[in-house]
Amino acid sequence: MAGDAYQPSAFYFKVAFAATLGMSDTSFQEVSGIGSEVETEPYAEGGENRYVHQLPKSIKHPKLVLKRGIASSTSPLLIWCRSVFEGDFSASIKPMAVMVYLMNENKVPIRAWSFANAYPVNWDVESFNSTKNEVAIEKIELSYNYSNRVI
C-alpha cells in the first residue's frame, strides 16, 4: 500500500523549539493539547422561539502540554521555564516558536503543527510514590497565540 494508506502511529513524535541554543532537548513521553475550538455567542432572534443562533466569536486553543522525565539543570527548556517562573518578571518573557512533528518509521515528518509565540504558563512535577517503580515526570504547559497544521 502507499505510504499514506495506513493511519499514522502516535508514539513516534518530535518537539522542536526555536531557541534551544543548538542543543537537543526534545525527548517527551507525551504531547497533548493540539486543537482549536470556535467560541460562539448565543443570539436569540426576536419572534423565533424554537432555537437560539450560535454566532462565531473567536478561536481558542488549549494549552500545549508536554510530559517527560525530569530533566537535568542544563536543559534549554528547563532554563527557559526557570527564567519565567523564577525570574520575578524582572525581565520580559521570551516567547518562541514550537513545532510538533509526527514521524514515520524512516524518521520523516508525516504531520506537523506549529505554535506561535509559545511560553510556559504551568510547570508541575507529578507526585512521587514509594510503592511504584516509575520515572519521575515533569509536566510543562505552554500558552501560545495560534497554531497551524503545516503538513
C-alpha positions as CSV (number, residue, x, y, z in Angstrom):
1,M,0.0,0.0,0.0
2,A,1.0,3.6,-0.4
3,G,2.9,5.4,2.4
4,D,-0.2,7.4,3.4
5,A,-2.6,4.4,3.3
6,Y,-2.2,3.5,7.0
7,Q,-3.2,5.7,9.8
8,P,-0.1,7.2,11.5
9,S,1.0,5.8,14.9
10,A,1.0,8.3,17.7
11,F,4.2,7.0,19.5
12,Y,6.9,8.4,17.3
13,F,7.0,12.2,17.5
14,K,9.4,15.1,18.0
15,V,9.1,18.5,19.6
16,A,11.4,21.3,18.3
17,F,11.9,24.7,20.0
18,A,13.1,27.8,18.1
19,A,15.7,28.7,20.7
20,T,17.2,25.6,22.2
21,L,20.7,27.0,21.8
22,G,21.6,24.4,19.3
23,M,21.1,21.6,21.9
24,S,18.7,18.8,21.6
25,D,16.0,18.9,24.2
26,T,13.1,17.2,22.5
27,S,12.5,13.8,24.3
28,F,9.0,13.8,25.6
29,Q,6.8,11.0,26.9
30,E,3.6,12.7,25.9
31,V,2.3,15.7,24.0
32,S,-1.3,16.8,24.3
33,G,-3.4,19.9,23.7
34,I,-3.2,20.1,19.9
35,G,-6.5,21.5,18.8
36,S,-8.7,24.6,18.2
37,E,-12.3,25.5,19.0
38,V,-14.6,28.2,17.7
39,E,-16.1,30.1,20.6
40,T,-19.7,31.1,20.0
41,E,-22.0,33.7,21.4
42,P,-25.7,32.9,21.7
43,Y,-28.1,35.3,19.9
44,A,-31.9,35.0,20.4
45,E,-33.7,36.2,17.4
46,G,-36.9,38.1,18.2
47,G,-40.0,36.1,17.4
48,E,-38.1,32.8,16.9
49,N,-38.6,30.6,20.0
50,R,-37.5,27.2,18.5
51,Y,-33.7,27.8,18.8
52,V,-31.0,30.3,19.6
53,H,-28.4,31.2,17.0
54,Q,-24.8,30.5,17.9
55,L,-22.6,33.2,16.3
56,P,-18.9,32.6,15.9
57,K,-16.9,34.9,18.2
58,S,-13.2,33.8,18.3
59,I,-10.9,30.9,18.1
60,K,-9.5,29.5,21.3
61,H,-6.7,27.0,21.8
62,P,-6.0,24.6,24.7
63,K,-2.6,24.7,26.3
64,L,0.1,22.6,24.7
65,V,1.1,20.1,27.4
66,L,4.5,18.3,27.3
67,K,5.4,15.5,29.7
68,R,8.8,13.9,30.2
69,G,11.2,12.6,32.8
70,I,12.6,15.3,35.0
71,A,15.4,16.9,33.0
72,S,18.9,18.0,34.1
73,S,19.6,21.6,35.1
74,T,21.4,22.2,31.8
75,S,18.2,21.5,29.7
76,P,17.5,24.6,27.5
77,L,13.7,24.0,28.1
78,L,14.3,24.0,31.8
79,I,16.4,27.1,31.7
80,W,13.6,28.9,29.7
81,C,11.0,27.7,32.2
82,R,13.1,28.9,35.2
83,S,13.6,32.3,33.6
84,V,9.8,32.6,33.5
85,F,8.8,31.1,36.9
86,E,11.8,32.2,39.0
87,G,12.6,35.5,37.3
88,D,10.0,37.6,39.3
89,F,9.1,39.2,36.0
90,S,12.3,41.3,36.2
91,A,12.9,40.5,32.6
92,S,10.3,40.1,29.8
93,I,9.1,36.6,28.9
94,K,10.7,35.4,25.7
95,P,8.1,33.6,23.7
96,M,9.3,31.2,21.0
97,A,8.0,29.1,18.1
98,V,7.4,25.4,18.8
99,M,6.9,22.7,16.3
100,V,5.4,19.2,16.9
101,Y,6.2,16.5,14.3
102,L,4.6,13.1,13.9
103,M,7.2,10.9,12.4
104,N,7.1,7.8,10.2
105,E,9.3,4.7,10.6
106,N,12.0,6.4,8.4
107,K,12.3,9.4,10.8
108,V,10.5,11.6,8.2
109,P,7.8,14.0,9.4
110,I,4.4,13.0,8.1
111,R,2.3,15.6,10.1
112,A,3.4,18.8,11.7
113,W,1.9,21.6,13.8
114,S,3.4,25.0,14.5
115,F,2.7,27.0,17.6
116,A,3.4,30.8,17.5
117,N,4.8,32.8,20.4
118,A,4.6,30.0,23.0
119,Y,5.7,30.5,26.6
120,P,5.4,28.4,29.7
121,V,2.4,29.0,32.0
122,N,2.5,25.9,34.2
123,W,5.3,23.7,35.4
124,D,4.4,20.8,37.5
125,V,6.2,17.7,38.9
126,E,3.9,14.7,39.3
127,S,3.7,13.1,42.7
128,F,6.4,10.8,44.0
129,N,5.2,7.4,45.2
130,S,7.4,4.9,47.1
131,T,5.1,2.0,46.1
132,K,5.7,2.3,42.4
133,N,8.7,2.0,40.2
134,E,8.1,4.8,37.7
135,V,10.1,7.6,36.2
136,A,9.7,11.0,37.9
137,I,7.7,13.1,35.4
138,E,7.6,16.9,34.9
139,K,4.7,18.5,33.0
140,I,5.1,21.8,31.2
141,E,2.1,23.7,29.8
142,L,2.6,26.3,27.1
143,S,0.3,29.0,26.1
144,Y,0.5,30.4,22.5
145,N,-1.1,32.9,20.2
146,Y,-2.2,30.5,17.4
147,S,-1.4,27.2,15.8
148,N,-1.3,25.8,12.3
149,R,-1.1,22.4,10.8
150,V,1.8,22.6,8.5
151,I,1.8,19.1,6.9
